[in-house]
C-alpha cells in the first residue's frame, strides 16, 4: 500500500502507481469523496463534454475533406 506525505503547503503528490490504477494521466481530473472516519475515495472524473465537442473530435485529425459522393 503506497504511503503519501504532505508537503509544506499541505499538498499530496499521487505516485504513478495510483494514477495508473485510477486510469488517469497527469493533469487530468480526479474526483474525491469524503467518507466517515477520515476515509476518502478517489475516482477518475467523468468526462463532461457536449455533443458538439464529440462531433468535432475527429475533425482535426486530417486535412482531407471528402464530398458525400466520394464517401459513398
C-alpha positions in Angstrom: 0.0 0.0 0.0 1.5 3.3 -1.0 2.2 5.8 1.8 1.7 9.5 0.9 3.3 12.5 2.6 2.0 16.1 2.6 4.4 18.9 1.7 4.7 22.3 3.4 1.5 23.6 1.6 -0.5 20.5 2.7 -0.5 19.1 -0.8 0.0 15.4 -1.7 1.5 14.1 -4.9 0.0 10.9 -6.2 2.5 8.3 -7.3 2.3 6.8 -10.8 1.1 3.5 -9.3 -2.1 5.2 -8.1 -2.6 7.3 -11.2 -2.4 4.1 -13.3 -4.8 2.3 -11.1 -7.3 5.2 -11.4 -6.7 5.3 -15.2 -5.7 8.9 -15.2 -2.8 10.8 -16.7 -1.0 13.7 -15.1 -3.1 16.9 -15.4 -6.4 15.0 -15.6 -9.2 15.5 -13.1 -9.8 13.2 -10.1 -13.0 13.2 -8.0 -12.7 13.0 -4.2 -15.4 11.7 -1.9 -15.1 12.3 1.8 -16.3 9.4 3.9 -16.8 8.9 7.6 -13.9 8.1 9.9 -11.3 10.0 7.9 -11.7 7.9 4.8 -11.5 9.3 1.2 -12.2 7.7 -2.1 -10.6 8.8 -5.3 -12.2 8.2 -8.8 -11.4 9.2 -12.3 -13.6 12.2 -13.1 -16.2 11.5 -15.8 -15.9 13.4 -19.0 -18.2 16.4 -19.1 -18.3 17.4 -22.8 -21.0 18.4 -25.2 -22.2 16.7 -28.3 -20.6 19.4 -30.3 -17.2 18.6 -28.8 -17.8 14.9 -29.6 -18.8 15.6 -33.2 -15.7 17.7 -33.8 -13.4 15.3 -32.1 -12.0 13.7 -35.2 -12.3 16.8 -37.4 -8.8 18.0 -36.5 -7.1 14.6 -37.3 -6.8 15.1 -41.0 -6.6 17.9 -43.5 -8.5 16.0 -46.1 -12.1 16.7 -46.9 -14.5 14.5 -48.9 -17.8 15.0 -50.5 -20.7 12.7 -49.9 -20.2 11.2 -53.4 -16.6 10.4 -52.6 -17.5 8.8 -49.3 -20.1 6.6 -51.0 
